[in-house]
């Protein structure tokens, strides 16, 4: 998996049409973040990318990205474009005291706001207490391996409500309670664990004693099909015809699970007019537990209201504290909470912690969960129950052997997969038989979220001859060293189409036992994007090929895409060369230096777009192939016509020239 996205300085949102509150935008221009000297600490966000729940977490108490960009705010399943949360944030409320006397305070990661407000860091009362969000992992093959890690991907960041900083849409000046918050996020990539992200909040009182402390998670859940909107943030006037993103929220509360849950619903009556298939998944926020006082000694509050920035019912800390500290569950049956007639926002909170003295710490845990099901919430509920069991076990969960270290080599109509044997020595100390590795499984697919198993190899000697395959590992045993790294196995995926993108992975699985089924490592651990094309030496030298030629409207691999997502291929290029494209009249249209050993499709959005491929590195290429997005050196889309090209071998040798034809279409979008 690739490193999660990090942003240190969030730019202002520009160019969005001003549409008004009905679509969660303001008619006023986006507001800049007015920082102080202390704010020179870095404001950082990362997107969880190790399982199916892609959610933006920050080191300043804010959750999601307020639709500030098309990067996942709360995208589930990751890669589908189904968004489920505009914004969220931590709320901590208490009876506090400072030099000016006693007061009721609430430190808020965010409150109701508009998608045109600008960067999310302007919406919080918290300030980073460090310069980054650390990453650590339990996976031995991970670059972030740490023996202190809790999950396959831990994010760790800290923030404080001191110094005071006034947040956008919080008109009351902030009064700090002097709390320091450490947020740890935990994710796993296998079985039911791949459907949730844990939020483990550790809150330390750095000031005078706090009394009657409540801790909650504010959330504006709102599901919709992100890829169905041409403009972002989504607007009422979007040409896609999907209408406003908002007021399509079907919210429920599951009292037995302490979980607020939400599904896309286009209109009433529910469910017949919901068009649930537009976003098939349910999502939920579940309260897991507290420490050192257990949740059984606490009360739980669900507070809800109709979204309304600056509403006088919630414009002061004492009012927000009153909302989160009732110990009651809001009735969600009124018009304010129904699709079309309502636009709900909620806070799920627990308390009171009677007193937190200076230096003392409490913790509160939530799980952000997802599950398929249209009208059926059983999968969501099942995933939430697994998250609860993980919390109850202090996050010591049964785990499969990790996926092996994987190397993919692209060549003509094939991909060669090489991997090591490290998973065979992995010990799962949570089970009765720690060394329970059983075998490997090979996956491939053109859809990044729908890889198909195409091969399996497992051990044959007792007790490992129980799963019905019993192939042994000799069929793929090939000791090979590539770039100084040893690999033990090789498998070739043949009969692939050159120029098409494929996602591949090799997983490991164990025997299982009487207590738990056989577990398999998560595909995202080593999921690799690769594109078959001729490798050096497979085709005769000094002959360059362009395909498809002619390029008519759109190639099969980019059908239905926007014009800047289209591309064609130059293949069988020399390892180091200069590629130039001309019109028939000799005008230079495009030129680039090609280095086959390092080229990964950079600059061609259709081949690799970091905003959409969060959980994989740039593609593995063959070393002889260049993608051109048919955008000229002047930034314009190439017109229909016949073009000439020349390929100059920078290591010496003959220059290659040729022609290709582009046939465009009037129906192509920008």
N, C-alpha and C positions, 0 to 999 in steps of 0.2 A: 504494500500500500504506500502511496506517496504521502509526504508530509502535509499536514493540514495547513490551510491557508492562514497567513498571518498578515494583519494590516496594522501598521504603527500609527499612521496619521490618516484619518478618514477624510476624503475630500467632501466638499459641499455638493449636495444634489442639485444639478442644474438642468435646465431645459424641460422640466416636467410641466405640462399644462396645469394651470390653476383652475380647479374644478369645484372646490368647496367641500364642506363637511360631509355631504352625502356620500362622497367617495373617499373619505378619510384624508382629504387634502385641504390645504388652506389656500385662500386667495392671496395671502401674503407671501413674499419671497422666503425661501429657505433661510433659516437663521444660522449664523456661524456659531461655533463654540468659543465662548470667551474664557480662555484659560488664565490661570494664575501661575506664579512661579513654581508652586508645588506641582502643578499639572504638567510640568516638563517630564514627569514620569511617563513612560510609554503606555498609551491606551492600545490594548492588543485584543484581537479576537481570533479564535480558531474555529474551524468547522470539524465536528466529529466525522470521520470518514472510514472507520474500521468496521462498521456494520450497516444495517439498513436505515438507521435513524441519523440523518445528517442535520445537525442542529448547531447554530452558531452560539458559542459560549464566549464570555469576555472576562477580563480582569477588572471590570467596573460594575458588576451587579446586573447588567442588562443581558437578556436572553433573546436570541433571534437577531434579525438585522433591520427590522422596521421596513422591509422591502427596499432598503437602500440600494441594493444591487440584486442581480439575478443569482448570486451565490446563495446556497441554501440558507434559509432562515430557520425553518423546521421542515425539511423535505423528507418525505417518507412514502414509499421506499426511495432511498437515495438514488438519484439518476433518472427518476420518472418525471420530474417536474411537478409533482403534486406537493404544493406547499400547504402548511397547516397552522402556522402561527405568524402573526405580524410582529408582535413584540411580547416580551415577558420580563420579569425581574423579581429580585428578592425584596421582600418587605420585612423589616424588623421594627416592632413597636414596643414601647415600654414606658413606665413611669421613671423618669430620670431626674438628675439634678446637675447643675453646673454652677459657675461663679455667679450667675444671675438668679439662681434659685431653682425651685422645682418646676418641672414641665412634663407634658406628655409628648413624646417624640415618636416619629416614624421615619426611618431612613429607607428610602424607596429606590430600587433599581430603575423603576420607570412608573409612570402613570399614563392615563389616556393621552394619546398624541396622534399626530397626523403623519402620513407617509411622506409628506413634503417638509417635515420639520428639519431635515438635514441629517447629519451623522448621528447615530445612536448614542455616541458618547456625550451629546448635549442633553440627553434625556434622563440622566442618572444623578443621584445625590452622592454616589460613591466615587472615590478616587483610587486609582491603582496603588497598591502597597508594594509593588515590585515592577520590574521592567519587562516581564514576559509571562507567558503561560508555559510551564514546563511540561514535557512529555516523558512518560516512562512506560515500560511494557514488561509483561511477564514472559513474552515470547523470546526464547533464546536466540533466534535468528534476527531479531529486530535490532536496528541501530539504536533504539531507545531502551534496550533491555536494562532492567534495574531489579535487583533482588528484592527491593522494597515495594515494587509495583503491586497493585491490587488486581488489575485487569489487563487485557491485551492492549488497551490504549487508555492510560490515565492522562487527563489534563489537570494541571494544578496551578491555580492563580490566587492572588490575594488582593483584597481591597478594603478600604476603610471609609467610614462616614466623616472622618476628620482629616483635613480642614473642611469648614463649611463651604459648600458650593451650591449655588442656586441652579436648579435644573429647569430646563424648558418645560412649560406647562405646569410647573410647581410655583405658583405666584408667591407663596409664603416663603420668606427667607428660611433656609435650612438651619436647624439647630442641632449640632452633632451630639450623639450620645457616647461617643468615643468607643466605638466597637470596631474590631478587626475581624474580617471574614476571610476564611480560607475555603475556597471552593475546589473540591476534587470531583471530577467526572470520571466514571468508569464505563467501559464498553467491552463487549465480547462479540465475536463474529460467528458463533456457531449455534445450532439448534435454536431454541426459543430465545436465547440470550441476545441474538442479533436484532431483536425487535425493540430494544429499549436502551436508554442512556440514563445512568444514575447521576443525580445531583446530591453530593454529600457536602452540606454546609457546616463548617466548624466556626462558631462565633465566640470570640473572646472579648470580655469586657476590659477595656484599657483605662476606664475612668472610674468615677464613684459608683457605688452599688446601683444596679438596675432592678426594678421590681415589676412583677406582673408582665413578664416578657412574652410576646407573641411573635411567631415567625411564620411567614407565609410566602407563597409564590403567586404573584400577579401574572395573569396571562390573557392575551387577546388571541384566542384560538379562532382561526378562520380559514377553512380549507378551500382550495381552488386549483384549477389546472394552469400552472404558470406558463407552460409552453403554448397555451391557447391565447396569450395576450401579446400583441405586437409591440406595445409600449410598456415600459416599466418605470415606476410603479404602475399597477393596472388602473386604467381610467375609465370613466363612464363612456367616453367617446371613442374607446378603442375600436379600431376597424375590424377586429376579429369577430365582433358580434356577441361576445360573451357577457357584455354589460358590466355593471359594477361588480367588483370582487366581493363586496361586503353585503351584509344582510342576507347571507346564505348560510347561516350557522345553525345547525341542529345540535343543541347542547343537552346533555343529561348529566345526572349525578348518580354514581353507583355507591350507595351508602355502605354496602358490605365491604367494598374494596377501598373506600375513601378516595374515589377517583372522579374527577371531572372529565367528561369525554365528549367528543365533538365529531360531526360528520358533515360533509358538504350536502346542502339541500337547496335546490334552485328555488322552490316555491312551495306554498301550501296547496292542498292538504298533504300531510306527512303520512306515509312515504310516497304516495302514488305520483305526486308532482315534483318529487325531489330530484329526479334525474341522477340518482346515486351513482350510476356507472361512470359519470364524468370524473369523479374522484372516489374510487372504490373503498378506500381505507378509512377506518376509524382511528382516532388518536386520543390519548388521554394523559392526564397528569395525576399521578397517584402519590399520596402521602404514605411513606413507608414506615417511618418511626423516628424516635427521639432518643437522646442520651444526655446526661446520665440518668435522668428520670425517664422511665419507659412511657411509650405512647398511651398505655392503658391508664395512666394516671392523669392524662391530659384531656382537654376538650378539643373539638375540631369545629372550625368555622368554614362554611362556604358562603361567601358574600358575592352577589352579582348585581349588575346594573347595566343600563343601556349606555353604550359608549358615548361620552360627551366631554371632550377636553375642557378643563376650566370650570366644570360644574361646581356650584357652590356647596353641593352636598358632600364634596370630597376635596375641597380646596385648602384644607388645613390638616395638620398632623393629628389633632385631637379628633377630627371627624374620621380620618382614615383609621385611626386606632379603634374608634368605636365600631367601625365596620368589621374589622378583622378579629375583634375580641368578643363577639357575641356568644360564641360557643354553639351556634345554631346553623342549620342548613337552609340556605335560600331556596324557596320554591321557584322552580324554573319553568312553570307552566304558563306564566303570563305572557302578554304580547311582547314585552321587552326582550323575551328570550326565544321567540319563534322566528323562523325564516321570513324574510320580507318585512314583517312588522317590527322586528327587533334587531338589535346589533349588540349582543351581550359581551361583557367583559367580566372576569371573575378573579377572586382571590381565594385560594385554599390555604388555610392557616391552622396552626395549632399552638396551644398554650393553656394556662399561663405557667411559665417557669417563675416560681414565687420570688426568687431573688438570685441574682448573679453578681457576686462580689468582684472587686477589682482582681484581675488576673484569672478569674474562673472562666471555664469554657462549657458551652453546650453544643450539641449537634442536632441537626434536623435533616432527614433524607427524603428526597422525592425521586420518582422515576417518570421519565417522559417515554410513553409507550405507543406502539402502533400495532394495528392488526387489520387484515382484510375482513370483509364480511357484509357489505351493503347494510341490510337491516339487522344482521346477526352480529352481536358484539362478543360472541364466545371466544374468538381468537384473540381479540384485544384483552378480554378478561383473563384468558389463560396466560398471556405474556405478562400481564400485571401480577398474576399470582407467582410466576417464576421470579420476577423481580423481588417480590416480597420474601420468597424463600431465600434468595441471595442475601437480602438484608438480614434476615433472621440468622443466617449462618456466618454473619460478619464478612460476607463476600468471599468466603472460602468455598468455592463451587467446584463440582467435578468438571474436569476439563479433558478434552481429547489431546492426543499428541499434536504438537504444532505442525503446520504445513512446512514442507521442506524448503530449503533455499532453491529458487528456481531460476534457470537461465533459458531464455528463448532465442533461437536463431532462426531468422526468416530467410527463406530461399524460394526458388521457383515453385509455385503452387503447393508449398508445404511449409510446415513449421516443425522444427526440432526442439523438443523439450528435454532439458537436462536438470536433474535434481540430486540432492545429496541424501545421505542416510541418517542424518542427525535425529529425526523423529523416532527412530527405532530404539534409541537409548533414553527417551523421555520417560520420567516417572511421575505418575499422578498419585500424590500422597493421600488424596481424599478417598481412594477406593481400596478394596481388600487385596487387589493384585496390581501393584504400582506399575510394573513393566508390562503393560497390556497392549502395546502396539500390535495392530493386526495387518494393515496394508495401506496401499495408495489408490487414489482415484483421480482420473484425468478428465478435465472438463474443457469444453470449447463452445463458443456461441458468438453470433453477430450482435445479439442484444446483450448489453452489459449486465442486465439484471436477470437473464434467463439462459445461463450456461447449462449445457446438457452433458451428462456423464457419457463418455465414449469408451472408457477402458477402466479396468480395475485389476489390481495385482495384490495378492495377499499371501501370508505365510501358510505353510502346509503342515508343519509339525505340531503335535499337541502342546498346549491346549488351543493352538491357533487354527485348527482345521474345522471351525464350527460355522462359518458363514456361508458355505455353499459354493464358493469359487475355487479356492485351493489351487491357484495357478502357480504359486511360487513367484519369486522375484527374478529368477534367472532370465526370463524372457526380455526384461528391460535392463539387465545388468550390463553396464558399459562404463568402466572407469575412464573418465575423461578429465582433462584439465583445460580450462578456458580462461585466458587472461590471468593465469596464476591461481585460479580457484578450482579445487578438485570437485568433481561431480561423480556420482556413483551409478546413476541410471539415465537412460535415454529412451524417449518415445517419439516417434514421428507421426504427425497428423498430415496425411496426404490428401490429394485431390481437392485442394482449396483453390479459391479464385484469386488470382493476382489482383492487387489494388484494393481489395476489400479489407475492412477492419475486422479482426477477430479478437475476442477476449478468451484467454486460456488460463487454467489454474491446475495445480496438483495439490490435493488435500491428503491428509492422513486420518486414519480412523482406528478406533480401538475395539476391544472385544465386547465391552460392556459387562454387566454382571447382574445378579439378581435384584440389585437395588436400582439400577439405571440402565437404559438402553445403550447400545453402542453409540459412541459420540464421534463426530467427524469434525475436523478443523474447519474454520471458516474459509470460504472461497476468497474473500477480500485479502487474506493474509499475503498471498502471492499472486493475485490476479494481475495478469499482464496483457496489455494491448499490443498486438503485433500485426504487421501487414506483409503478407507474402509478395515477393517480387524476385526477379533473378538476382542471385548473389554473385559476387565476383567469380569469374571463370566459368559460370554455367552457360553463358552465351558467348558466341564469337566476339572478339574484341573489335573496336573501331566501327561498331554499328550501334546507333542509338535508335530506340523505338519510342514513339509517342502514342499513347492510347488513352481513351478511345479516339480514333482518328477516322472519320470526323467525329468531333464532339457535338452531338445533336441535343440541344435544349438542356438536358441534364443526363448524367450517367446514372447507371443503376444504383451505384453506391451513394449518390447524393440526390436521389429523386425526392421531390417535395421540399427541398431545402431552399433557403434564401440565396440570392445570387452570390453573396460573399462566402457561402459555404460550399460552392461548387469547386471542382478541381479536376485537372487531368494529370497524367503521369508521363514523365521522361524516365526511361529505364535503360539499363545497360550502360550507364554513364561511367567514365573513368573515375577512379577513387578521388581525384582532386582536379576539378575543372571549372571553367567559366561557361555558364549557359547564357546565351543571348537570344532574344526573340525580336524579330523585325516585321514590319509590314512589307508588302511586296514592293512598295516604293522606297524601301530602305530605312524608314524611320525606326529608331530603337524603341521598342515597346517595353521591354523588361530585361533585366540582367541580374544575375546572382552568382556568387561563388559557391560551389558545391564541394563539401568535404564529406565523403561517404561514411567515414568512421564516426562522425559526430552528428550527422544530420538526423533529425527526429521530427521533421514536418513543421518546424517552426515557421510562424507567419502565415500558415494555411489553416484557417479556422476549421474548415471541414474535416481536416485530418486530425487535429488535436486542439480542443478548446478547453483550457484549464478550468473555466467556470463550470463546465459540464462533466468533466472527468476527474472528480476530486479524489477518487480512490485508486487511481492508477497513475504511474509515471507516463511521460511522453512515449509514443509508440516505439516498439522495436522494429527497425527497418532493415532492409537487405544489404544496404551499403552501396547500391548502384542506382537508387531511384529517388527522383525529386518530384514533389507535387507542386503544381502551379495553380493558384486560385483564380487565374484569368483576370487578375487586377493589374493594371498597367503601372509603370513606375510613377505615373502622375496620380495614382489613386483612383482611377476610373475603371469600370468594367469593360473588358475587351469586347469590341463589337463583332458581329458576324463578319467572317472573312477568311481569306487564306493567309497564313502566316509562314514566315521562314524562321529557322533557328540555326544557330551554330553552337557547337560544343568544342571549346578549346581545352585540350589536355594540358594542364599546368605542369605536369611532370614530363612533358615532351611527348612527341607522337603526332599522329595525323589529326587535323581538325575535321570534325564531322558536321555536315550540313544536311538540312532536310526541310520538309514542309508539313503543315497540318492545317486542318480546316475546323473552324468553330462556326456552328449554326445555332444562334441564340433564339429566344422566344420572347414575344411581346408580353407574355403573361408572367414573366419572372418578376419577383418583388425585389426590394432593395436589400 
